[in-house]
Amino acid sequence: MSSSPSQKLEPTNLGLGVKDFYAGKTLLITGTTGFVGKVVLEKIIRTMPDFKKIFVMIRAKKNLPLFERLERQVFSSAIFAPLFKADPDLKRLLREKVVPVAGDLIVNELGMSQEDRARVTVETEIIINCAASVSFDDPLLDAIQINYFGCKRMLELALQCQKIRCFTHVSTAYVNCNMLGNPKVEEKVYDLPGGQDPEQVIADIIRLGPQRVQEQERAILGLYPNTYTFTKALAERMIKNCRGTLPVVILRPSVI
């Protein structure tokens, strides 16, 4: 029987509650080919290696198998070098526990095959959604597809998971930067002004069409400085309205 990473690494002392929660769990993480996703994946492997399995959602590329892309763009990153130097056998062991699945945030149902989606929804207990476009100057319709609809597709997947325990979404510290003049901005998801439905706001923008959206982008954003903060803010409101009873964690990092 092969040994597991838990037999090879000494977990950092994060507190029994956190380590117990992840122990024996199957996770799905998005964005692992990006900066934040790599950090999250490495930290889980290093500090909480008793996880059962991690699905990593990666966009498929022609003539590049998923496992090879995982190796080239994730495990070959500098952040993993200390782990593999300390334990040369770890990479082989991780091939049994870190499983890439093809998926794309901007495609309906994430572009997953029926087989992969069935496997993910049966096994996944924790989802950590790190994937996003962090470009401040993406055209608004592009930012909506990635940061709003991508998040919505991930939430829909979470709601289909039979054993889901938690949906974690990485947002931004600046989702409430439009609240100028407020003496105190609390760590909560505020309703839109006038109780607007975020899905209706998005539908109204799309209905304008690409040309008018481009012409009116500055007016649409209002007090938001860029399309990134605007679409991240709407995604948070969508999660609040659509999560049902699903436990949700929203993380708001500042500039990285």
Long-range contacts (C-beta under 8 A, 24 or more apart in sequence): 2-93, 2-96, 3-93, 4-49, 4-50, 4-93, 4-97, 5-45, 5-49, 5-90, 5-93, 5-94, 5-97, 6-49, 6-50, 8-49, 8-87, 8-89, 8-90, 8-93, 9-45, 9-46, 9-49, 9-83, 9-86, 9-87, 9-90, 11-46, 11-47, 11-48, 11-49, 11-50, 12-46, 12-47, 14-47, 14-48, 18-48, 19-47, 19-48, 19-50, 21-165, 22-48, 22-50, 22-51, 22-126, 23-48, 23-50, 23-51, 24-50, 24-51, 24-52, 25-51, 25-52, 25-125, 25-126, 25-165, 26-51, 26-52, 26-53, 26-54, 26-55, 26-123, 26-124, 26-125, 26-126, 26-163, 27-51, 27-53, 27-54, 27-55, 27-124, 27-125, 27-126, 27-127, 27-128, 28-54, 28-55, 28-56, 28-57, 28-101, 28-120, 28-124, 28-126, 28-127, 28-128, 28-157, 29-54, 29-55, 29-56, 29-57, 29-127, 29-128, 29-130, 30-56, 30-57, 30-103, 30-105, 30-127, 30-128, 30-129, 30-130, 30-131, 30-154, 31-129, 31-130, 31-131, 31-132, 31-170, 32-56, 32-57, 32-58, 32-70, 32-74, 32-130, 33-58, 33-59, 33-69, 33-73, 33-74, 34-130, 34-131, 34-134, 35-256, 36-130, 36-170, 36-253, 36-256, 37-130, 37-131, 38-74, 38-77, 38-79, 38-80, 39-79, 40-128, 40-130, 41-74, 41-98, 42-79, 42-80, 42-83, 45-83, 45-94, 45-98, 46-83, 51-97, 52-97, 53-97, 53-98, 53-99, 53-123, 54-97, 54-98, 54-99, 55-99, 55-100, 55-101, 55-120, 55-123, 55-124, 56-98, 56-99, 56-100, 56-101, 57-100, 57-101, 57-102, 57-103, 57-110, 57-131, 58-100, 58-101, 58-102, 58-103, 59-102, 59-103, 59-104, 60-102, 60-104, 60-111, 66-100, 66-101, 66-102, 67-95, 67-100, 69-100, 70-98, 70-100, 105-131, 105-145, 105-146, 105-149, 105-150, 105-151, 105-153, 105-154, 106-145, 106-146, 106-149, 106-150, 108-153, 109-153, 110-153, 110-154, 110-157, 117-157, 120-157, 120-161, 121-157, 121-160, 121-161, 121-162, 122-161, 122-162, 122-163, 123-163, 124-161, 124-163, 124-164, 125-161, 125-163, 125-164, 125-165, 125-166, 126-164, 126-165, 126-166, 126-168, 127-154, 127-157, 127-158, 127-161, 127-164, 127-166, 127-167, 127-168, 128-168, 128-170, 129-154, 129-167, 129-168, 129-169, 129-170, 130-170, 132-170, 132-232, 133-228, 134-228, 135-228, 136-225, 136-226, 136-227, 136-228, 137-226, 137-227, 138-227, 138-228, 139-213, 139-214, 139-217, 139-227, 140-205, 140-213, 140-214, 140-217, 140-220, 140-221, 140-227, 140-230, 140-231, 141-205, 141-206, 141-210, 141-213, 142-227, 143-227, 143-228, 143-230, 143-231, 144-202, 144-205, 144-206, 144-231, 146-231, 147-228, 147-231, 147-232, 147-235, 148-202, 148-231, 148-234, 148-235, 148-238, 151-235, 151-238, 151-239, 152-235, 152-238, 152-242, 155-238, 155-239, 155-242, 155-243, 155-246, 158-246, 159-243, 159-244, 159-246, 164-246, 165-247, 166-247, 166-248, 166-249, 167-239, 167-243, 167-246, 167-247, 167-248, 167-249, 168-248, 168-249, 168-250, 168-251, 169-235, 169-236, 169-239, 169-248, 169-249, 169-250, 169-251, 170-251, 170-253, 171-232, 171-235, 171-236, 171-250, 171-251, 171-252, 172-228, 172-229, 172-232, 172-252, 172-253, 172-254, 173-252, 173-253, 173-254, 174-229, 174-232, 174-254, 175-229, 175-232, 175-233, 175-236, 175-252, 176-233, 177-223, 177-224, 177-225, 177-229, 178-222, 178-223, 178-224, 178-229, 178-233, 179-223, 180-223, 187-252, 189-236, 189-237, 189-239, 189-240, 189-250, 191-237, 192-237, 197-241, 198-234, 198-235, 198-237, 198-238, 198-241, 199-238, 199-241, 201-234, 202-234
